[in-house]
Structure formats: structure tokens, C-alpha cells
Amino acid sequence: MESTKNVKRIRKGSIKMKLVVIPLIVSLLAVGAIGFLSTHFTRDSMLEQMREDGFYTAERLIGRIEDNNDSLESMDEVLEDQIRGVANVVMGNRAIISNEYLVELAAQLDVHRIHYWSTDTMKIAYTATDGFVGLDAPVEHVLHDFHASGAAEIMEEARQSAETNESFKFGYVKTPDGDVIQVGISADRIHELTENLSYQSLVEDLADNEKVVYALFIDRNLEAQAHSNRERIGIELDDEGSIAAAVNGESYAWEYFYEAADLNVYDVLLPIEIEGQHLGAINIGFSMAEVDSAISRNIMMVAITGIVAFIILGMVLFTLSNDAVKTLNKLKDQMALMGNGDFTKDVSQDIINKNDEFGEIGHAIKSMQTTIKAMISNIANTSQQLASSSEELTATSQQSATAADEVAKTIEEIAGSANEQAKDTENGVLKTDELSKIIEEDLKDMEEINNTIEQLTILKDDGIGIVKELTNKTNNSDQAIKTIYQSTVDTNESAERIGEASKIIEGIAEQTNLLALNAAIEAARAGEAGKGFAVVAEEIRKLAEQSTVSVNEIDEMLKKLQSNSQSAVNVMETVLSTIKEQVESVSMTEGKFDGIAEQVERVRAVVKKSTDSVNVMNLTKDELANIMQSLAAVAEENAAGTEEASASVEEQTASMEEIASSSESLARLAEDMQESISKFNY
């Protein structure tokens, strides 16, 4: 089952399949792409041609419309000239004008109507038609507007008679007197031409072409004024093409499925402009049946051509692939023999004689076969020499391995001693580091003590300054208190003297009061003559009483002042005693501060000496640490060197063992090589 699957897999991926199937698939895809591109470009080309033909047809139709309009205008101008001629004849013969004359003139000139209107009465004065004489012009008649306009003439459009369905063209010409000559000429020919040359006739004629599905005229209001299908006249359009052509004046073309005819049409719209006036658009729908048929024929032709080419290419590829596969199978068999070790059979001569790549491959295989045979012979000889050399190498490597083992043991003993020395040195380095940390802490403590002494010195100096300042202030206070004490004593003595003076004033006031009383008694005895003296005596008495009152008040105040002064004197004596004690305390404090300053200086000297000692210890510690580190580095280098030497010896021993093992393996390989080479046939 497994072999069957492999065969199928090999067959599917064989060179023969690749040489046949892949080119066929590529050619099939190429034919399909060519067919698609050919169809696409053919269709685009035919649509472009249809677009050009459609616009050309529409332009021709517009040209016909312009020519028809020119023809109708020319005929209309001829009729107008004929009307003017008849009117001029009538105007030139006004002296003989009569109904009979107009009848005869109308017959001669083949004129339908000749009326001579009197503008005074707005009635027909003369006519070539019986029964019209005296006929009034209705208010809505054009004659009224013409008469009021002041124009020399007016020509109406051709119109159809309501009674006879005949078409007439009427014109009005004013005479020098202001009267109006009306002339009517048959316009049946113009009407007939107008019908024949109308938009409806044109689109119907155009729709007779089998390539045209429909044709219509669209006005600017998007309404179909004419259509080849009369049932669709008057429809309103709102598609993009109609708006573009009829409203915006732009050409437009597109294709779509026309449901009314059940086929694809190519719709062409072209705006109509006559004498600069945009009238709308002409719309023509062309059948795309020929385009679809041509596309189908093109697809069929490409398909048939592709199938034929596919078959021919398949046959050619099959033939070529068979020959190639046969040659490859021969080469494969040759390579299989060589792969199995058989180099005795040469490459087939018919392959070597080929003048293509297969011949070159045959030559290459033959050359490779010769080269490999020579290589195998050389390898066989070399393997024998290799086997003998490997045996000698094995013996030598075993002896070297034994000697290396003895050296390795000696180096291991040296390495053990070096490791112990390195450990002791490391312990010394650690102890030195601990000592370094302690010294650094002592230095920090000494630095803090120095800082503290500096602060203490500053505080001592500040304290001495404060004590000196306090001493000065205390002395000043003592002087001030003594001054106040003396002033208070002086004030007390002055108060005593004022008291004595107030007693004298009090005695004077009592005597004055008695004198005033005696004066009042004497004034009363004097009667009227003593009234003035009585008044003065009364006033003196009042002053004496007031003096007595004032003296009493002064006496009270003096008593209080004397009492307060005595209290102040007592207080001042106490303050003087206190200040004296304070001066003594300040003096003692100043002495204490001097003692503190002396002790601080002694401590400073001791700390400085200790700091210097610690600095010396620190320097010595650094030197010791460097020495210990150098010893540790040397010990580590010695240990590392012995370890490296031990490792090198071990590696050398291992290498010797590996060499011995490899030489043994090499010997076995040489034997295996000889056995393998013996399998080749050369």
C-alpha cells in the first residue's frame, strides 16, 4: 500500500507530467487571456465606432433639421414677397380700386384673399371675396394692434382655416393714407413641407434603419416632442443623459438594456442648437445586436483556435517529453548502478552521441564515473596506511596520559596549599577592613567632639559677653536707683516743708476770716455808708473760706505724698540691697565662665592630640590594607595559577585519552573504510 502511494506521488510529480501539463496549462491560460483581451478591445473598439457613428448620424439629422428650417424659411419669405407684391399692385392702383378689380387681380395672381381695410371705420371697404364688404374687424383682430403699432407691414404665420382645413398665410401692408391691404395666399405647400420636414417625420425616417431601435426629439422641458414610437410621444424623461443633452447642452452616450425592445442598445444624445438657440436634444438608440454577434464570433474563433493550438502543442510536448523521459530513465539507471557501488558499466553510447544537454549530461556522468573510480582506489591505499599509523598513535598517547596523571597529582597538592594561604590572607583583609571601619567611626566621633567644643567655645564667649553686659547694666541700675532714692528723700523733705507752709497759710486764712467778720459787723453798724465795705468784707470772707478749704486739700495731698515718699524710700533701700547682691552674683558668674573657658581649652588640646593619633592610625591602616590586599591578590593568583595548571594538566590528560580513543576509533574507521571500499566494483 505504501509503495503504491509513492508511485502515484512520483507519477504526479514526474518530469513528463511537468513537461506536458504545465506548458498546456500555461498555453490554455494564455489563450484565455488573449481571448479575453481580444474580446475586450474588440468590444471597446466597436463601441467607440458606434459612438462616433451615432454622433455622426445625430449630427447629420441636426443638419437636416437646419436645412429644413432654412427651406421653410425661404418658402415663407417667398410667400411674404408675393404678399408684398400683391399689396404694392393694389396700392399702385388705388385710383381704380373696386371689388371687381380685386376679384380679377386675385384670379390673375392666384391669391386667395385681398381685403382693403379703411382704418377710419375699421371695416372692409373693398374685397375680392363676396359677402365681406363692410365687415368689422373684431377687437381681438390683429388689425387693431397693427394700426396702433405704426409698423409698415406685418406678416402672420401660416395657419389652417377652421372651415376648409386649408392653410393660408396672411400679410398686412399699410398704404400712404393709413389704410391697410390684407392679402392671403394658400400655404398648403408650406404645411405639407412642414409635415414632411417635422421632427416626427425625421425620427420615423431614421427609425426605418434596422440598426436604429428608436429615435426621439427631447425639448428643454425633458418632454419627448417626437418619437419613432408614437405611443411614447409626450413622455417625460429624467435620466442623466437626457438632462445632460437637452438641458445642459452636453453630448452623452451610454449603453443599457432597453426593456421595450428586449435588447441592449447604445444610446446617443446630441444637443440641438440652431442659430445659437438651444432647442433640446436628439436621442438615437442603436441596436447592439451586431456588437454582441461580433463578440460571440470572436469568442468562438479564439476558442476554436485555442483548442486546435492546445491539441497540437499537447502532441508535440508529449512526443518531446517521451524522448526526454526515456533518456532520463537511462541516465537514472546508470546513476542507480553507481549509487550501488558498481562503476564497471559505462554510460550508453547513444546518450553520449546526442548533441543536446542530455549528451552533455552523459559526458559529465562518464567523467564523474572515471574520477570516482580513481578516488576509490586512492582511498583504499590511504586507509591501509591510516590503520597502521593510528595503532602507533594509540600507543604513544597512552604513555603521555600516564605521565600527565602524575604531574596532575603534584599540582593538586600545590593548589591545596595556595588555597589555604589565600583564605588566611582574605581573613586578614577582612580584619583590616573591620579596623578601618572602627578608625573611620573614631574619626567621625573626634570630628563631632571638635564641632561640639567649637560650639561650646562660642557659647562660652557669648556667656562671658552677656555677663559683662549684665554687670554694666547692673552698675547702671545701681547708680539709677541711688539717684531715684536721693530724689525720693529730697521729695519727702520738700513735702514736709510744704506742710509747714500750708499750716501758716491756714492760720492766715483763719485770721482773714475773723477780719472779714469784724469788717462785716462794722459795715452793718455804718448803715448805708458801709454797704460797699460790707460787700468787700463778704468777698474777703469767701476767699478766706476757700483758702481754708484749699489748705485742707493740700494738707491731705501732702500727707499722702509723704506716705508714698516714705514707702518709695523703703522700697529703694530694699532694691539697693538686692542690686548689691546681684552685682556680687554677676561677679561670681563671670569667674565661673572664665573657669569653663580654661577647661574647654584643655579639652580642645586633648581632642586635637587624639585626632592626630587616630589620623596616624588611619594612614597606617591604609598601608596595612594595601599590603593585605597585595598579599591576597598574590595568593589568589597563585591559587588560580595552580588551578589553571591543574586544569591544563587534566585537559592534557583528557586530550591524551581522547587522542588514544580517537586513534582507536580512527583505526576502526580505517578498517570500516577498507570493508566499504571492498564493496565497490571498479
For each residue, the residues with C-beta under 8 A, 3 or more apart:
1: 4 5
2: 5 6
3: 6 7
4: 1 7 8
5: 1 2 8 9
6: 2 3 9 10
7: 3 4 10 11
8: 4 5 11 12
9: 5 6 12 13
10: 6 7 13 14
11: 7 8 14 17
12: 8 9 17
13: 9 10 17 18
14: 10 11 17 18 325
15: 18 19 321 324 325 328
16: 19 20 321 322 324 325
17: 11 12 13 14 20 21
18: 13 14 15 21 22
19: 15 16 22 23 317 320 321 324 325
20: 16 17 23 24 314 317 318 321
21: 17 18 24 25
22: 18 19 25 26
23: 19 20 26 27 313 317
24: 20 21 27 28 310 313 314 317
25: 21 22 28 29
26: 22 23 29 30
27: 23 24 30 31 309 310 313
28: 24 25 31 32 306 310
29: 25 26 32 33
30: 26 27 33 34
31: 27 28 34 35 302 305 306 309 310
32: 28 29 35 36 306
33: 29 30 36 37
34: 30 31 37 38 302 306
35: 31 32 38 39 298 299 302 303 306
36: 32 33 39 40
37: 33 34 40 41
38: 34 35 41 42 298 302
39: 35 36 42 43 295 298 299 302
40: 36 37 43 44
41: 37 38 44 45
42: 38 39 45 46 294 295 298
43: 39 40 46 47 291 295
44: 40 41 47 48
45: 41 42 48 49
46: 42 43 49 50 290 291 294 295
47: 43 44 50 51 255 266 291
48: 44 45 51 52
49: 45 46 52 53
50: 46 47 53 54 266 286 288 291
51: 47 48 54 55 253 266 268
52: 48 49 55 56
53: 49 50 56 57 286
54: 50 51 57 58 253 266 268 284 286
55: 51 52 58 59 251 253 268 270
56: 52 53 59 60
57: 53 54 60 61 206 268 284
58: 54 55 61 62 268 269 270 282 284
59: 55 56 62 63 270
60: 56 57 63 64
61: 57 58 64 65 202 206 215 282 284
62: 58 59 65 66 270 272 282
63: 59 60 66 67
64: 60 61 67 68 202
65: 61 62 68 69 199 202 272 274
66: 62 63 69 70 274
67: 63 64 70 71
68: 64 65 71 72 193 197 202
69: 65 66 72 73 274
70: 66 67 73 74
71: 67 68 74 75 193 197
72: 68 69 75 76 190 193 194 197
73: 69 70 76 77
74: 70 71 77 78
75: 71 72 78 79 189 190 193
76: 72 73 79 80 158 169 190
77: 73 74 80 81
78: 74 75 81 82
79: 75 76 82 83 158 169 185 187 190
80: 76 77 83 84 155 169 171
81: 77 78 84 85
82: 78 79 85 86 109 185
83: 79 80 86 87 155 169 170 171 173 183 185
84: 80 81 87 88 153 171 173
85: 81 82 88 89 109
86: 82 83 89 90 105 109 111 114 181 183 185
87: 83 84 90 91 153 171 173 181 183
88: 84 85 91 92 173
89: 85 86 92 93 105 109
90: 86 87 93 94 97 102 105 114 116 181 183
91: 87 88 94 173 175 176 181
92: 88 89
93: 89 90 96 97 101
94: 90 91 97 175 177
95:
96: 93 101
97: 90 93 94 101 102 116 126
98: 101 102 126
99: 102 103 126 127 128 133
100: 103 104
101: 93 96 97 98 104 105 126
102: 90 97 98 99 105 106 114 116 126 127 128
103: 99 100 106 107 128
104: 100 101 107 108
105: 86 89 90 101 102 108 109 111 114 128
106: 102 103 109 110 111 112 113 114 128
107: 103 104 110
108: 104 105
109: 82 85 86 89 105 106
110: 106 107 186
111: 86 105 106 114 128 183 184 185
112: 106 168 184 185 186
113: 106 127 128 129 168 170 182 183 184
114: 86 90 102 105 106 111 127 128 129 181 182 183 184
115: 124 126 127 128 129 132 181 182
116: 90 97 102 124 125 126 127 179 180 181 182
117: 122 123 124 125 137 143 179 180 181 182
118: 121 122 123 124 125 179
119: 122 147 178 179 180
120:
121: 118 125
122: 117 118 119 136 137 143 144 147
123: 117 118 134 135 136 137
124: 115 116 117 118 127 132 133 134 135
125: 116 117 118 121 133 179
126: 97 98 99 101 102 115 116 133
127: 99 102 113 114 115 116 124 132 133 135
128: 99 102 103 105 106 111 113 114 115
129: 113 114 115 132
130:
131:
132: 115 124 127 129 135
133: 99 124 125 126 127
134: 123 124
135: 123 124 127 132
136: 122 123
137: 117 122 123 141 143 144
138: 141
139: 144
140: 144
141: 137 138 144
142: 145 146 154 156 172
143: 117 122 137 146 147 172 180 182
144: 122 137 139 140 141 147 148
145: 142 148 149
146: 142 143 149 151 154 172 174 180
147: 119 122 143 144 178 180
148: 144 145
149: 145 146 154
150:
151: 146 154 174
152: 173 174
153: 84 87 171 172 173 174
154: 142 146 149 151 171 172
155: 80 83 169 170 171 172
156: 142 159 169 170 171
157: 169
158: 76 79 167 168 169 187 190 191 194
159: 156 167 168 169 170 187
160: 165 166 167 168 191
161: 164 165 166 167 168
162:
163:
164: 161
165: 160 161
166: 160 161 186 188
167: 158 159 160 161 186 187 188 190 191
168: 112 113 158 159 160 161 184 185 186 187
169: 76 79 80 83 155 156 157 158 159 184 185 187 190
170: 83 113 155 156 159 182 183 184
171: 80 83 84 87 153 154 155 156 182 183 184
172: 142 143 146 153 154 155 180 181 182
173: 83 84 87 88 91 152 153 180 181 183
174: 146 151 152 153 178 179 180 181
175: 91 94 178 179 180 181
176: 91
177: 94
178: 119 147 174 175
179: 116 117 118 119 125 174 175
180: 116 117 119 143 146 147 172 173 174 175
181: 86 87 90 91 114 115 116 117 172 173 174 175
182: 113 114 115 116 117 143 170 171 172
183: 83 86 87 90 111 113 114 170 171 173
184: 111 112 113 114 168 169 170 171
185: 79 82 83 86 111 112 168 169
186: 110 112 166 167 168 189
187: 79 158 159 167 168 169 190 191
188: 166 167 191 192
189: 75 186 192 193
190: 72 75 76 79 158 167 169 187 193 194
191: 158 160 167 187 188 194 195
192: 188 189 195 196
193: 68 71 72 75 189 190 196 197
194: 72 158 190 191 197 198
195: 191 192 198 201
196: 192 193 201
197: 68 71 72 193 194 201 202
198: 194 195 201 202 226
199: 65 202 203 217 225 226
200: 203 204 226 227 230 233
201: 195 196 197 198 204 205
202: 61 64 65 68 197 198 199 205 206 215 217 226
203: 199 200 206 207 215 216 217 226 227 228 282
204: 200 201 207 208 215 228
205: 201 202 208
206: 57 61 202 203 209 212 215 228 284
207: 203 204 212 213 214 215 228
208: 204 205 212
209: 206 212
210: 287
211: 286 287 290
212: 206 207 208 209 215 228 284 285 286 287
213: 207 258 261 263 265 285 286 287
214: 207 227 228 229 232 258 260 261 265 283 284 285
215: 61 202 203 204 206 207 212 227 228 282 283 284 285
216: 203 224 226 227 228 232 282 283
217: 199 202 203 224 225 226 227 272 280 281 282 283
218: 222 223 224 225 237 242 245 246 269 280 281 282 283
219: 222 223 225 246 279 280
220: 246 247 278 279 280
221:
222: 218 219 236 237 238 242 243 246 247
223: 218 219 234 235 236 237
224: 216 217 218 227 232 233 234 235 236 237
225: 199 217 218 219 233 280
226: 198 199 200 202 203 216 217 233
227: 200 203 214 215 216 217 224 230 231 232 233 235
228: 203 204 206 207 212 214 215 216
229: 214 232 260
230: 200 227 233
231: 227
232: 214 216 224 227 229 235
233: 200 224 225 226 227 230
234: 223 224
235: 223 224 227 232
236: 222 223 224
237: 218 222 223 224 242 246
238: 222 242 243
239: 242 243
240: 243 244 252
241: 244 245 252 253 254 267 269 283
242: 218 222 237 238 239 245 246 247 269 281 283
243: 222 238 239 240 246 247 248
244: 240 241 247 248 250 251 252 269
245: 218 241 242 248 249 250 251 252 269 270 271 281 283
246: 218 219 220 222 237 242 243 269 271 280 281
247: 220 222 242 243 244
248: 243 244 245
249: 245 271 273 278
250: 244 245 271
251: 55 244 245 269 270 271
252: 240 241 244 245 267 268 269
253: 51 54 55 241 266 267 268 269
254: 241 266 267
255: 47 264 265 266 267 288
256: 264 265 267
257: 263 264 265
258: 213 214 261 262 263 264 265 285
259: 262
260: 214 229
261: 213 214 258 265 287
262: 258 259
263: 213 257 258 287 288 289
264: 255 256 257 258 287 288 289 291 292
265: 213 214 255 256 257 258 261 285 286 287 288
266: 47 50 51 54 253 254 255 285 286 288 291
267: 241 252 253 254 255 256 283 284 285 286
268: 51 54 55 57 58 252 253 283 284 285 286
269: 58 218 241 242 244 245 246 251 252 253 281 282 283 284
270: 55 58 59 62 245 251 281 282
271: 245 246 249 250 251 278 280 281
272: 62 65 217 278 279 280 281 282
273: 249 276 277 278 279
274: 65 66 69 277 279
275:
276: 273
277: 273 274
278: 220 249 271 272 273
279: 219 220 272 273 274
280: 217 218 219 220 225 246 271 272
281: 217 218 242 245 246 269 270 271 272
282: 58 61 62 203 215 216 217 218 269 270 272
283: 214 215 216 217 218 241 242 245 267 268 269
284: 54 57 58 61 206 212 214 215 267 268 269
285: 212 213 214 215 258 265 266 267 268
286: 50 53 54 211 212 213 265 266 267 268
287: 210 211 212 213 261 263 264 265 290
288: 50 255 263 264 265 266 291 292
289: 263 264 292 293
290: 46 211 287 293 294
291: 43 46 47 50 264 266 288 294 295
292: 264 288 289 295 296
293: 289 290 296 297
294: 42 46 290 291 297 298
295: 39 42 43 46 291 292 298 299
296: 292 293 299 300
297: 293 294 300 301
298: 35 38 39 42 294 295 301 302
299: 35 39 295 296 302 303
300: 296 297 303 304
301: 297 298 304 305
302: 31 34 35 38 39 298 299 305 306
303: 35 299 300 306 307
304: 300 301 307 308
305: 31 301 302 308 309
306: 28 31 32 34 35 302 303 309 310
307: 303 304 310 311
308: 304 305 311 312
309: 27 31 305 306 312 313
310: 24 27 28 31 306 307 313 314
311: 307 308 314 315
312: 308 309 315 316
313: 23 24 27 309 310 316 317
314: 20 24 310 311 317 318
315: 311 312 318 319
316: 312 313 319 320
317: 19 20 23 24 313 314 320 321
318: 20 314 315 321 322
319: 315 316 322 323
320: 19 316 317 323 324
321: 15 16 19 20 317 318 324 325
322: 16 318 319 325 326
323: 319 320 326 327
324: 15 16 19 320 321 327 328 358
325: 14 15 16 19 321 322 328 329
326: 322 323 329 330
327: 323 324 330 331 351 354 358
328: 15 324 325 331 332 358
329: 325 326 332 333
330: 326 327 333 334 348 351
331: 327 328 334 335 347 351 358 361 362 365
332: 328 329 335 336
333: 329 330 336 337
334: 330 331 337 338 345 347 348 365
335: 331 332 338 339 365
336: 332 333 339 340
337: 333 334 340 342 343 345
338: 334 335 341 342 343 365 368 369 372
339: 335 336
340: 336 337
341: 338 679 680 681
342: 337 338 345 680 681
343: 337 338 369 372 373 376 680 681 682
344: 681 682
345: 334 337 342
346: 366 369
347: 331 334 351 352 362 365 366 369
348: 330 334 351 352 362
349: 352 353
350: 353 354
351: 327 330 331 347 348 354 358 359 361 362
352: 347 348 349 359 362 363 366
353: 349 350 359
354: 327 350 351 358 359 362
355: 359
356: 359 360
357: 360 361
358: 324 327 328 331 351 354 361 362
359: 351 352 353 354 355 356 362 363
360: 356 357 363 364
361: 331 351 357 358 364 365
362: 331 347 348 351 352 354 358 359 365 366
363: 352 359 360 366 367
364: 360 361 367 368
365: 331 334 335 338 347 361 362 368 369
366: 346 347 352 362 363 369 370
367: 363 364 370 371
368: 338 364 365 371 372
369: 338 343 346 347 365 366 372 373
370: 366 367 373 374
371: 367 368 374 375
372: 338 343 368 369 375 376
373: 343 369 370 376 377 682
374: 370 371 377 378
375: 371 372 378 379
376: 343 372 373 379 380 677 680 682
377: 373 374 380 381 682
378: 374 375 381 382
379: 375 376 382 383 673 677
380: 376 377 383 384 674 677
381: 377 378 384 385
382: 378 379 385 386
383: 379 380 386 387 670 673 674 677
384: 380 381 387 388 670 674
385: 381 382 388 389
386: 382 383 389 390 666 669 670 673
387: 383 384 390 391 667 670 671 674
388: 384 385 391 392
389: 385 386 392 393
390: 386 387 393 394 663 664 666 667 670
391: 387 388 394 395 663 667
392: 388 389 395 396
393: 389 390 396 397 659 660 663 666
394: 390 391 397 398 660 663 664 667
395: 391 392 398 399
396: 392 393 399 400
397: 393 394 400 401 656 657 659 660 663
398: 394 395 401 402 656 660
399: 395 396 402 403
400: 396 397 403 404 652 656 659
401: 397 398 404 405 653 656 657 660
402: 398 399 405 406
403: 399 400 406 407
404: 400 401 407 408 649 652 653 656
405: 401 402 408 409 653
406: 402 403 409 410
407: 403 404 410 411 649
408: 404 405 411 412 646 649 650 653
409: 405 406 412 413
410: 406 407 413 414
411: 407 408 414 415 642 645 646 649
412: 408 409 415 416 646
413: 409 410 416 417
414: 410 411 417 418 642
415: 411 412 418 419 639 642 643 645 646
416: 412 413 419 420
417: 413 414 420 421
418: 414 415 421 422 635 638 639 641 642
419: 415 416 422 423 639
420: 416 417 423 424
421: 417 418 424 425 635 638 639
422: 418 419 425 426 632 635 636 638 639
423: 419 420 426 427
424: 420 421 427 428 635
425: 421 422 428 429 628 631 632 634 635
426: 422 423 429 430 632 635
427: 423 424 430 431
428: 424 425 431 432 628 631 632
429: 425 426 432 433 625 628 629 632
430: 426 427 433 434
431: 427 428 434 435
432: 428 429 435 436 621 624 625 628
433: 429 430 436 437 625
434: 430 431 437 438
435: 431 432 438 439 621 624
436: 432 433 439 440 618 621 622 625
437: 433 434 440 441
438: 434 435 441 442
439: 435 436 442 443 614 617 618 621
440: 436 437 443 444 618
441: 437 438 444 445
442: 438 439 445 446 614 617
443: 439 440 446 447 611 614 615 618
444: 440 441 447 448
445: 441 442 448 449
446: 442 443 449 450 607 610 611 614
447: 443 444 450 451 611
448: 444 445 451 452
449: 445 446 452 453 607
450: 446 447 453 454 604 607 608 611
451: 447 448 454 455
452: 448 449 455 456
453: 449 450 456 457 600 603 604 607
454: 450 451 457 458
455: 451 452 458 459
456: 452 453 459 460 600
457: 453 454 460 461 597 600 604
458: 454 455 461 462
459: 455 456 462 463
460: 456 457 463 464 593 596 597 600
461: 457 458 464 465 597
462: 458 459 465 466
463: 459 460 466 467 593 596
464: 460 461 467 468 590 593 594 597
465: 461 462 468 469
466: 462 463 469 470
467: 463 464 470 471 586 589 590 593
468: 464 465 471 472 590
469: 465 466 472 473
470: 466 467 473 474 586
471: 467 468 474 475 583 586 587 590
472: 468 469 475 476
473: 469 470 476 477
474: 470 471 477 478 579 582 583 586
475: 471 472 478 479 583
476: 472 473 479 480
477: 473 474 480 481 579
478: 474 475 481 482 576 579 580 583
479: 475 476 482 483
480: 476 477 483 484
481: 477 478 484 485 572 575 576 579
482: 478 479 485 486 576
483: 479 480 486 487
484: 480 481 487 488 568 572
485: 481 482 488 489 569 572 573 576
486: 482 483 489 490
487: 483 484 490 491
488: 484 485 491 492 565 568 569 572
489: 485 486 492 493 565 569
490: 486 487 493 494
491: 487 488 494 495 561 565
492: 488 489 495 496 562 565 566 569
493: 489 490 496 497
494: 490 491 497 498
495: 491 492 498 499 558 561 562 565
496: 492 493 499 500 562
497: 493 494 500 501
498: 494 495 501 502 554 558
499: 495 496 502 503 555 558 559 562
500: 496 497 503 504
501: 497 498 504 505
502: 498 499 505 506 551 554 555 558
503: 499 500 506 507 555
504: 500 501 507 508
505: 501 502 508 509 547 551
506: 502 503 509 510 548 551 552 555
507: 503 504 510 511
508: 504 505 511 512 547
509: 505 506 512 513 544 545 547 548 551
510: 506 507 513 514 544 548
511: 507 508 514 515
512: 508 509 515 516 540 541 543 544 547
513: 509 510 516 517 541 544 545 548
514: 510 511 517 518
515: 511 512 518 519 540
516: 512 513 519 520 537 538 540 541 544
517: 513 514 520 521 537 541
518: 514 515 521 522
519: 515 516 522 523 533 534 536 537 540
520: 516 517 523 524 534 537 538 541
521: 517 518 524 525
522: 518 519 525 526 530 533
523: 519 520 526 530 531 533 534 537
524: 520 521 527 530 534
525: 521 522 530
526: 522 523 529 530 533
527: 524 530 531
528: 531
529: 526
530: 522 523 524 525 526 527 533 534
531: 523 527 528 534 535
532: 535 536
533: 519 522 523 526 530 536 537
534: 519 520 523 524 530 531 537 538
535: 531 532 538 539
536: 519 532 533 539 540
537: 516 517 519 520 523 533 534 540 541
538: 516 520 534 535 541 542
539: 535 536 542 543
540: 512 515 516 519 536 537 543 544
541: 512 513 516 517 520 537 538 544 545
542: 538 539 545 546
543: 512 539 540 546 547
544: 509 510 512 513 516 540 541 547 548
545: 509 513 541 542 548 549
546: 542 543 549 550
547: 505 508 509 512 543 544 550 551
548: 506 509 510 513 544 545 551 552
549: 545 546 552 553
550: 546 547 553 554
551: 502 505 506 509 547 548 554 555
552: 506 548 549 555 556
553: 549 550 556 557
554: 498 502 550 551 557 558
555: 499 502 503 506 551 552 558 559
556: 552 553 559 560
557: 553 554 560 561
558: 495 498 499 502 554 555 561 562
559: 499 555 556 562 563
560: 556 557 563 564
561: 491 495 557 558 564 565
562: 492 495 496 499 558 559 565 566
563: 559 560 566 567
564: 560 561 567 568
565: 488 489 491 492 495 561 562 568 569
566: 492 562 563 569 570
567: 563 564 570 571
568: 484 488 564 565 571 572
569: 485 488 489 492 565 566 572 573
570: 566 567 573 574
571: 567 568 574 575
572: 481 484 485 488 568 569 575 576
573: 485 569 570 576 577
574: 570 571 577 578
575: 481 571 572 578 579
576: 478 481 482 485 572 573 579 580
577: 573 574 580 581
578: 574 575 581 582
579: 474 477 478 481 575 576 582 583
580: 478 576 577 583 584
581: 577 578 584 585
582: 474 578 579 585 586
583: 471 474 475 478 579 580 586 587
584: 580 581 587 588
585: 581 582 588 589
586: 467 470 471 474 582 583 589 590
587: 471 583 584 590 591
588: 584 585 591 592
589: 467 585 586 592 593
590: 464 467 468 471 586 587 593 594
591: 587 588 594 595
592: 588 589 595 596
593: 460 463 464 467 589 590 596 597
594: 464 590 591 597 598
595: 591 592 598 599
596: 460 463 592 593 599 600
597: 457 460 461 464 593 594 600 601
598: 594 595 601 602
599: 595 596 602 603
600: 453 456 457 460 596 597 603 604
601: 597 598 604 605
602: 598 599 605 606
603: 453 599 600 606 607
604: 450 453 457 600 601 607 608
605: 601 602 608 609
606: 602 603 609 610
607: 446 449 450 453 603 604 610 611
608: 450 604 605 611 612
609: 605 606 612 613
610: 446 606 607 613 614
611: 443 446 447 450 607 608 614 615
612: 608 609 615 616
613: 609 610 616 617
614: 439 442 443 446 610 611 617 618
615: 443 611 612 618 619
616: 612 613 619 620
617: 439 442 613 614 620 621
618: 436 439 440 443 614 615 621 622
619: 615 616 622 623
620: 616 617 623 624
621: 432 435 436 439 617 618 624 625
622: 436 618 619 625 626
623: 619 620 626 627
624: 432 435 620 621 627 628
625: 429 432 433 436 621 622 628 629
626: 622 623 629 630
627: 623 624 630 631
628: 425 428 429 432 624 625 631 632
629: 429 625 626 632 633
630: 626 627 633 634
631: 425 428 627 628 634 635
632: 422 425 426 428 429 628 629 635 636
633: 629 630 636 637
634: 425 630 631 637 638
635: 418 421 422 424 425 426 631 632 638 639
636: 422 632 633 639 640
637: 633 634 640 641
638: 418 421 422 634 635 641 642
639: 415 418 419 421 422 635 636 642 643
640: 636 637 643 644
641: 418 637 638 644 645
642: 411 414 415 418 638 639 645 646
643: 415 639 640 646 647
644: 640 641 647 648
645: 411 415 641 642 648 649
646: 408 411 412 415 642 643 649 650
647: 643 644 650 651
648: 644 645 651 652
649: 404 407 408 411 645 646 652 653
650: 408 646 647 653 654
651: 647 648 654 655
652: 400 404 648 649 655 656
653: 401 404 405 408 649 650 656 657
654: 650 651 657 658
655: 651 652 658 659
656: 397 398 400 401 404 652 653 659 660
657: 397 401 653 654 660 661
658: 654 655 661 662
659: 393 397 400 655 656 662 663
660: 393 394 397 398 401 656 657 663 664
661: 657 658 664 665
662: 658 659 665 666
663: 390 391 393 394 397 659 660 666 667
664: 390 394 660 661 667 668
665: 661 662 668 669
666: 386 390 393 662 663 669 670
667: 387 390 391 394 663 664 670 671
668: 664 665 671 672
669: 386 665 666 672 673
670: 383 384 386 387 390 666 667 673 674
671: 387 667 668 674 675
672: 668 669 675 676
673: 379 383 386 669 670 676 677
674: 380 383 384 387 670 671 677 678
675: 671 672 678 679
676: 672 673 679 680
677: 376 379 380 383 673 674 680
678: 674 675
679: 341 675 676
680: 341 342 343 376 676 677
681: 341 342 343 344
682: 343 344 373 376 377
